[in-house]
Amino acid sequence: MDKFWGYINPDGTVGTRNHLLILSSTIYSNGLAERVARSVYGAIPIIHPLGRAQTKSDIRFTFKTLVGTAKNPNIGGVVILDHFIEEGNTAEEIAEEVSKTGKPVEIINIRDSGGTLESTTKAIRAAMEIARKITLRRREEVPISKLLFGLNCGTSDTTSGLSSNPALGHCSDLIIAKGGRSILAELTELMGAEDWLASRAVNQGVADKIWKTIADFEQRILDTGEDIRGTNPTGDNIEGGLTTIEEKSLGAAKKSGTAPMQGVVDWAETPPNTPGVYLMATPGHGAESITGIAAGGSQLLVFSTGGGHTISHPIMPTIKVTGNPFSAGYMRDTMDLDVSDILEADLTIEEAGEMILKEVIEVASGKITKSEFLLEHNTGFAIHRIGMST
Amino acid sequence: MPKKTNFVVNEKDSVTTILQEGLEKGAKLEIKVGENSEFIELTDEVRYGHKIAIKQIKKGEKILKYGLTIGIANKDINVGEHVHIQNVESIRGRGDLAKGR
């Protein structure tokens, strides 16, 4: 299990998918993006409520996210839609960055096209040309070292820290041992696990950066006047049996396995090529976290969920794993993998980690997730923002 | 295969997590750690998701779960005793996060 079948891109990255992306650069082209995507074969729309009347720092966030998403190795070609001209996030600016990857990119502006229906026609025609090009592409066998994959958890319960998170950590260790990389995120969930993460850092610089990144995020929360740590662990957590913040956070951090912490990256920043775990600065909000990870170039994500989450990123296959037998039952249409035998029977954490690895390789090679089959394109894309609207 | 009564995540751990509701004081639980197994008597009534000690833990000693430190015992804890906020303190007191670094 050290290879998968992927699409080799002009820039040397490898996609686990070859998507035609219909990218809305502002909320005001969402309608066009949805109409185009549902009218044509195999297109995925990305829509969002931002890109207009944002503070400068937030418009940069939106821009970085849209560019990173379109540059993601899983994208074969892109049609970018725009309406107004919002400096710092225009379709032209996005296209300029994305075209550096060598993939086909087209821009359609609603006003410049002469209105809604004219832009629909133009966008569909542009999408058709791109689809005819990229559907010629074929999967090739590549080493697993080409994999950059995301780790995330949500709707966590007692089973998460005991079973699905440590099993995912073992899978991450196996992939990194073969030369791959993984991204740990969700800073809010790591308060209390800094010591352990920093002790795995490859050098003191990375250790310091781990402490600083988590502390800075906490400061941002404090600056709002809210102190989320005052209630962490929450009353519900304590009632459920969790005693301290470190117990809660270490349970979440265990999904990063034991491999070296190789570095810290910003939201939507692509980690360097050295194998290992990278910490990405994202909030605990599941959809925001995985949006940052996908915009950083991750080709696949494993989402560990005790309670049975429905989250799925539009262009980054999102494998959902549960260690809770009840969730494996009643959420069976969105759970891709059930590792509840860790707590129910004699499945070891290592064996469960190998099960996750097998699923990762199969999905990376083209097997679709349950959410992909159900066309759940809009349960896992949310752009983080810092400030207010202007 | 019967459902487990409890689960030890890592061989180094000093606690196990209870996986059954309604276990009463005096119940004998099989504790499996790797290939080894032993029986421990519950000295408290402990609910699903809560922890009991599987080793004698002295006051001031670390409590280990996932093979990692989740807190410090603020009194001696006997084998089979409920391990929770009444006998464990977080080492991550408020504000020490950025300081001391």
Interface residues (C-beta under 8 A of the other chain):
Chain A: T158 G161 L162 S163 P166 M191 G192 E194 W196 D208 W211 K212 I214 A215 E218 R229 I238 G240 G241 L242 T243 T244 I245 E246 E247 L250 G251 K254 I342 L343 E344 A345 D346 I349
Chain B: M1 K3 K4 F7 V9 T17 I18 L19 R47 Y48 G49 H50 K51 K65 Y66 L68 T69 I70 G71 V83 H84 I85 V88 E89 S90 I91 R92 R94 L97 A98 R101
